[in-house]
């Protein structure tokens, strides 16, 4: 059994009996023609149509992927791959598994991840739904480039890609679903890996049943993953901008009406400015919690952020207490104004400029307090679990090994 192969062609599989044989055959033939010492590995996700037997008959090795999902199958396959490089594809005969040379060439040149680009290589008619071709893939690829600086990646979700096995294993990828495709690229980019693209083609798959991919469900998963992994640009950045604008507006309008040109801003504008201030603080705190979560789970290495220095229970409790106190003082002042009028109706302009900022301060204070509690939960550390006790048979086996040594 050779554990030192150069290339593993990895195919995730779930009931692909119709197309698996041709995919495995193409990959095996391609490796032979290139003179590459490699293997074809099928990571089976619980097929019930005989896919496992078909794969073995065609020259592939089969491993069981216990975690259901596209990502679960690929994670199991990567762990069991024997090649230095892994080229992952699909088992539906849509990708050109007979032309893996460009991927191997780039991997040998030292690139960590080699992405296929279907838009550069050619998409056959009917191979990709129009919604994916003209909206989904371009938008998600654009977001990936903007959020993570992936300028060299024009086809963010191409399923045919190669990578250095050990480098990708070091990323500890964990997404079990279709968003695994995004996770691999994003985590590689955040880790500073060298990514490059090569043209590849896409043709209609050979299956008679619908694909496993679900447009809206999986598209949302990809989008959600991209946004969550870039809290600085999706939450913190917009939050800072909105906070500064809304704070200035709230302070100015609390003092009195503001006229800009021919437009006069008064009480209605104060209400919206106060709500915007509350929303901005929530954006900032949510962004901070996202950063804490990413750092605590090893997803990101954000350690020097000023925001993270504020995301401590003691700090947020202090800020929340000050804001609550300020809001209560303002509320007391508003009540005193009301009492001076014998608790009769007051003109809005007399009381709103006191009530609105006071209520906003209390609301922001409460948000800070409970965000501090959430932040403390996200950063709790637990002691490592003890290893399970060895059975008598395992103890005897270890003793026998030691004696043999």
C-alpha positions in Angstrom: 0.0 0.0 0.0 1.6 3.2 -1.1 1.1 6.2 1.2 3.5 8.4 -0.8 1.6 9.1 -4.0 1.8 12.4 -5.7 -1.8 13.1 -6.6 -5.2 12.0 -5.3 -8.2 12.7 -7.4 -11.0 13.0 -4.9 -14.6 12.5 -5.9 -17.4 13.0 -3.3 -20.2 10.6 -4.0 -23.9 10.1 -3.1 -25.8 7.8 -5.4 -23.8 8.6 -8.6 -24.1 5.2 -10.2 -25.1 6.7 -13.6 -21.9 8.8 -14.0 -19.3 7.5 -11.5 -17.8 4.9 -13.8 -17.0 7.4 -16.6 -15.6 9.9 -14.0 -13.3 7.4 -12.4 -12.2 6.0 -15.7 -11.3 9.5 -17.1 -9.3 10.4 -14.0 -7.4 7.1 -13.9 -6.6 7.4 -17.6 -5.5 11.0 -17.2 -3.0 10.1 -14.4 -1.6 7.2 -16.5 -1.2 9.4 -19.6 0.6 12.1 -17.5 2.8 9.5 -15.9 1.7 10.6 -12.5 1.8 8.3 -9.5 -1.6 8.7 -8.1 -5.0 7.4 -7.2 -8.7 8.0 -7.6 -10.4 8.2 -4.2 -14.2 8.1 -3.9 -15.5 9.4 -0.6 -18.9 7.9 -0.3 -21.6 9.6 1.6 -23.9 6.6 2.1 -24.8 5.6 -1.4 -27.5 2.9 -1.8 -27.3 2.5 -5.6 -24.1 0.4 -5.8 -21.8 3.4 -6.4 -19.1 1.8 -4.1 -18.8 -1.3 -6.2 -18.8 0.6 -9.4 -15.9 2.8 -8.2 -13.8 -0.2 -7.1 -14.4 -2.0 -10.4 -13.2 1.0 -12.3 -10.0 1.3 -10.3 -10.8 3.7 -7.5 -10.4 3.3 -3.8 -13.5 3.9 -1.7 -13.7 5.4 1.8 -16.8 5.9 3.9 -17.7 9.6 4.8 -19.8 9.4 8.0 -20.7 13.1 8.0 -23.4 13.8 5.5 -23.1 16.6 3.1 -20.8 17.7 0.3 -18.2 19.2 2.8 -18.5 16.1 5.0 -17.6 13.9 2.1 -14.6 16.0 1.1 -13.3 16.4 4.6 -13.3 12.6 5.0 -11.7 12.2 1.6 -8.9 14.7 2.3 -8.1 12.9 5.6 -7.8 9.6 3.8 -6.0 10.8 0.7 -2.5 9.3 0.1 -1.4 11.9 -2.4 0.8 15.0 -1.7 -1.7 16.9 -3.8 -5.4 16.5 -4.0 -7.6 17.4 -7.0 -11.2 17.5 -6.0 -14.0 17.3 -8.6 -17.6 16.1 -9.0 -18.8 12.6 -9.8 -21.5 13.9 -12.2 -19.3 14.0 -15.4 -19.6 17.8 -15.7 -16.0 18.6 -15.1 -13.1 17.6 -17.4 -11.3 15.0 -15.3 -9.4 14.0 -18.4 -7.4 17.3 -18.4 -5.8 17.6 -15.0 -2.4 18.5 -16.3 -2.7 22.3 -15.7 -3.7 21.7 -12.1 -0.8 19.4 -11.4 1.7 21.7 -13.1 0.6 24.7 -10.9 0.7 22.5 -7.8 4.2 21.3 -8.6 5.2 25.0 -9.1 4.5 25.5 -5.4 1.0 27.1 -5.4 -1.1 26.0 -2.4 -4.5 26.1 -4.0 -5.3 25.9 -7.8 -8.8 26.9 -8.7 -10.5 26.0 -12.0 -12.2 28.9 -13.9 -15.2 27.8 -15.9 -15.8 31.2 -17.4 -12.3 31.3 -18.9 -12.3 27.7 -20.0 -15.8 27.5 -21.4 -19.3 26.7 -20.3 -21.3 24.5 -22.6 -24.9 25.4 -23.4 -27.2 24.0 -20.6 -24.3 23.2 -18.3 -25.0 26.0 -15.8 -28.5 27.6 -15.1 -28.8 31.2 -16.2 -29.4 32.3 -12.6 -26.1 30.8 -11.5 -24.2 32.0 -14.6 -25.3 35.6 -14.7 -26.2 36.3 -11.0 -25.1 33.8 -8.4 -21.5 33.0 -9.4 -20.6 36.5 -10.5 -22.0 38.1 -7.4 -20.5 35.7 -4.9 -17.2 35.7 -6.7 -17.2 39.6 -6.6 -18.0 39.5 -2.9 -15.1 37.0 -2.3 -12.7 39.3 -4.1 -13.8 42.4 -2.3 -14.1 40.9 1.2 -11.0 38.8 1.1 -8.7 40.3 -1.5 -8.9 37.3 -3.8 -8.0 39.2 -6.9 -6.8 36.1 -8.7 -10.0 34.2 -8.2 -12.7 34.9 -10.9 -14.7 31.7 -10.3 -15.2 31.4 -6.6 -17.3 28.2 -6.7 -15.7 26.1 -9.3 -15.9 22.5 -8.0 -12.7 21.4 -9.8 -9.7 22.6 -7.8 -6.4 21.2 -6.5 -4.4 21.9 -3.4 -1.5 20.8 -1.2 -3.1 18.2 1.1 -1.0 19.0 4.2 -1.6 22.8 3.8 -5.3 22.4 3.5 -5.5 19.9 6.4 -3.7 22.6 8.5 -6.7 24.9 8.0 -9.0 22.5 10.0 -11.9 22.9 7.6 -15.2 22.0 9.1 -18.2 23.1 7.0 -20.2 19.9 6.2 -22.5 21.4 3.5 -22.0 23.1 0.1 -20.4 26.1 1.8 -17.3 24.0 2.2 -16.3 25.3 -1.2 -16.3 28.9 0.1 -14.6 27.8 3.4 -11.7 26.3 1.6 -11.0 29.4 -0.4 -11.7 31.9 2.4 -9.7 30.1 5.0 -6.8 29.7 2.6 -6.9 33.4 1.7 -7.0 34.4 5.4 -4.0 32.1 6.1 -2.0 33.8 3.4 -1.9 30.8 1.0 -0.9 31.2 -2.6 -4.0 30.8 -4.8 -4.0 30.7 -8.6 -6.5 29.9 -11.4 -6.4 27.7 -14.5 -9.1 27.5 -17.2 -11.4 24.5 -17.1 -14.6 23.5 -18.9 -18.1 22.7 -17.8 -20.6 20.6 -19.6 -24.1 19.3 -18.7 -23.9 16.5 -16.2 -24.9 13.0 -17.2 -27.4 12.3 -14.5 -31.1 11.8 -15.1 -32.0 13.1 -11.7 -31.8 16.6 -10.3 -28.4 17.7 -8.8 -27.8 17.8 -5.1 -27.2 21.5 -5.3 -30.2 23.7 -4.3 -30.0 27.1 -5.8 -31.5 29.3 -3.1 -30.6 27.2 0.0 -27.0 26.7 -1.0 -26.6 30.1 -2.4 -27.7 31.6 0.9 -25.3 29.3 2.8 -22.4 30.6 0.6 -23.4 34.2 1.1 -23.9 33.8 4.8 -20.5 32.2 5.1 -18.8 35.0 3.2 -20.5 37.7 5.3 -19.8 36.0 8.7 -16.1 35.5 7.9 -15.6 39.2 7.1 -17.2 41.0 10.1 -14.8 43.9 9.8 -16.1 44.8 6.4 -19.8 43.7 6.8 -20.5 44.7 10.3 -17.8 46.8 12.0 -17.0 49.1 9.1 -20.6 50.1 8.4 -21.3 50.2 12.1 -18.5 52.8 12.7 -19.7 55.0 9.9 -23.3 54.8 11.0 -22.3 55.5 14.6 -20.4 58.6 13.8 -23.1 60.0 11.6 -26.0 59.2 13.9 -24.1 60.4 17.0 -23.4 63.8 15.5 -27.0 64.0 14.3 -28.5 63.0 17.6 -26.3 65.5 19.6 -27.1 68.3 17.1 -30.8 67.7 17.0 -31.0 67.3 20.8 -29.8 70.9 21.1 -32.5 72.2 18.6 -33.6 72.1 15.0 -31.0 72.0 12.3 -31.3 73.7 9.0 -29.2 72.6 6.0 -29.9 74.8 2.9 -33.7 75.0 2.6 -34.3 71.8 4.6 -35.2 72.0 8.3 -34.6 68.9 10.4 -36.4 68.7 13.7 -38.1 66.1 16.0 -38.8 63.4 13.4 -35.2 63.5 12.3 -34.1 63.2 16.0 -36.2 60.0 16.3 -34.5 58.5 13.2 -31.1 59.6 14.3 -31.6 58.0 17.7 -32.7 54.7 16.2 -29.7 54.8 13.8 -27.4 55.3 16.8 -28.9 52.2 18.5 -28.6 50.2 15.3 -25.0 51.3 14.8 -24.0 50.1 18.3 -25.7 46.8 17.6 -23.7 46.4 14.4 -20.4 47.1 16.2 -21.2 44.7 19.0 -22.4 42.0 16.7 -19.2 42.4 14.7 -17.1 42.2 17.9 -18.9 39.0 18.8 -18.3 37.5 15.4 -14.6 38.3 15.7 -14.5 36.7 19.2 -16.3 33.6 17.9 -13.9 33.3 14.9 -10.9 33.7 17.2 -12.2 31.3 19.9 -12.9 28.6 17.3 -9.6 29.0 15.4 -11.4 30.4 12.3 -9.5 33.7 12.3 -6.4 35.1 14.0 -7.7 38.6 14.8 -5.9 39.5 18.0 -4.9 43.2 17.7 -8.3 44.8 17.0 -9.3 47.7 19.2 -12.8 46.5 19.2 -11.8 43.2 20.7 -10.2 45.0 23.6 -13.6 46.5 24.4 -15.4 43.2 24.0 -14.9 42.2 27.6 -17.6 41.7 30.2 -16.1 44.2 32.7 -15.7 46.9 30.0 -19.1 46.5 28.5 -20.8 46.3 31.9 -19.1 49.6 32.8 -20.1 51.3 29.6 -23.7 50.0 30.0 -23.9 51.2 33.6 -22.8 54.7 32.7 -25.3 54.9 29.8 -28.1 53.5 31.9 -27.3 56.0 34.7 -27.2 58.9 32.1 -30.5 57.7 30.7 -32.1 57.5 34.1 -30.9 61.0 35.0 -32.4 62.3 31.7 -35.6 60.5 32.4 -35.8 62.1 35.9 -35.3 65.5 34.4 -38.1 64.8 31.9 -40.4 63.7 34.8 -39.6 66.9 36.7 -40.6 68.9 33.7 -43.8 67.0 33.5 -44.5 67.4 37.2 -43.9 71.1 37.0 -46.9 71.2 34.6 -49.0 69.2 37.0 -48.6 66.1 34.8 -50.7 67.7 32.1 -50.1 67.3 28.4 -46.9 68.8 27.2 -45.9 70.1 23.8 -43.8 67.5 22.0 -41.0 70.0 21.3 -40.7 70.6 25.1 -40.1 67.0 26.1 -39.0 64.9 23.1 -35.5 66.4 23.1 -35.0 65.1 26.6 -36.9 61.8 26.4 -35.5 60.5 23.1 -31.8 60.8 24.0 -32.5 59.4 27.4 -34.4 56.4 26.1 -31.7 55.8 23.5 -29.0 55.9 26.2 -30.8 53.4 28.3 -31.4 51.1 25.3 -27.8 51.2 24.2 -26.7 50.6 27.8 -28.9 47.5 28.0 -27.5 46.2 24.7 -23.9 46.7 26.0 -24.6 44.8 29.2 -26.1 41.8 27.5 -23.5 41.9 24.7 -20.9 41.7 27.4 -22.5 38.6 28.8 -22.6 37.1 25.3 -18.9 38.0 24.7 -18.0 36.3 28.0 -19.7 33.1 26.9 -17.9 33.2 23.6 -14.5 33.4 25.3 -15.1 30.8 28.1 -12.3 28.3 28.2 -12.9 24.7 29.3 -10.3 22.3 30.6 -9.3 19.6 28.1 -11.3 16.4 28.4 -9.5 13.4 29.9 -8.7 10.7 27.4 -11.0 7.7 27.9 -9.7 4.9 30.0 -8.0 2.0 28.1 -9.7 -1.3 28.1 -7.9 -4.4 29.4 -7.3 -5.6 25.8 -5.8 -2.2 24.8 -3.5 -2.3 27.9 -2.3 -5.8 27.0 -1.8 -4.8 23.4 0.3 -1.8 24.4 2.4 -3.9 26.8 3.0 -6.4 24.1 4.2 -3.6 21.7 6.6 -2.3 24.4 8.0 -5.8 25.0 8.4 -6.3 21.3 10.3 -3.0 21.1 
